[in-house]
Amino acid sequence: MTSVVNVLRRPCTGPAVWAGPDLADSEEWVLELSPAQIDELDAALRAVRTRGLPLLKMTAGNFPLPTLAGELERIADVLENGRGFVLVKRIPVERYSQAEVSTIFWGMGRHLGVPVSQNASGHMLGHSRDTGRSLADPGTRGYQTRARLPFHTDDSDALGLLCLRAARSGARTAVVSSAAVHNALLARRPDLLERMYRTHFLDLREEQAPGERPYTAVPLASWSEGRLSMRYNRCYLESAQRFPDIPPLEPTDLELFDLVDALAESPELRLEVDFEVGDLLFLNNHAVLHSRTEYEDFTEPELKRHVLRLWLAMRQGRGLPPGFWGHPHSTGGGPGRGGVAPRDVIAAQNSVGLGGCRHQR
């Protein structure tokens, strides 16, 4: 739990504070791969396939990128010390099989950090696509649906999304600076700010380990070692109310959530991202909230929207207060922090199906 003495009562400053309109016409947050860099990806893919390495055993050293590695190092610095997101354009996903493009995505991610489990089944490489499920089902996660996903954060230091196929319509992606939202909240309703730093309850959506409680208790904002970090998912905050041992949300809580949502959605702060086939979006969950609009999909299975997803613990990740993650298995810092604790499962080490690659236990 974060003490009120750690509440930041002045505006955040620095490159993590930005407004969408100021970046809309800029290319500084976009990296378009050159033909030579794409050749490096091809060569690294061949090296991995020649050695027959399973995906989960791949490291950055196994995926050599002579010049692109320097760009990925720069991206890691931007994620942690800059604006908190980068869009990599035009990876030629159409030329690869799903296994090949998964290897490329994993290899690039390993240059940034360490993948962590995205669900209780231990999936390390996730697949965001419509499974026909509904968020009204407490066992459903947003990435399994085509529903609108309002601004939120995921449970890892960093998120990577690689678009393999686009929806027929919709699925527009946007990002917003957490620090800018915090500053706007401070300016408009400073009386609500302290409530961001109090303990709130997030539904684990049936992903808890046996014997663990089905929710986690966390602050929505933390100020530690000179950095603001935010966790926010209104859907999970509200669905946690189904548990009888959780105190009911107060009217002031709902007032806070309404304002955070409105600020994040405001055209003055948010940035629309043209997330197209072959695009790879990296963002820091501590510094950036992201959203996706509802979408309509194709009827043909081979045309349906499909986005690969990685959760990463950054190698040079920021210091976080002990209660930030709210999970007993997650530490305050270091490789492997964040993520969802996998249950004990027996799974293929190189599965790339609906759930993706999984831990072998």
Secondary structure, DSSP 8 states (H G I E B T S, - for coil): ---GGG---S---STT---HHHHTT--TTEEE--HHHHHHHHHHHHHHHHHT--GGG--TTTS--TTHHHHHHHHHHHHHHSSSEEEEE---GGGS-HHHHHHHHHHHHHTTEEE---STT-BSEEEE---S--TTSTT--GGGS-S-EEEE--SSSEEEEEEEE--SEE--EEEEEHHHHHHHHHHH-HHHHHHHTSEEEEE-TT---TTS-SEEEEESEEEETTEEEE---HHHHHHGGGSTTS----HHHHHHHHHHHHHHHSTTT-EEE---TT-EEEEETTTEEEEE--EE--SSGGGS-EEEEEEEEETT-----TTSS--TT--SSSTT-SS----S----TT--SSS-SB---
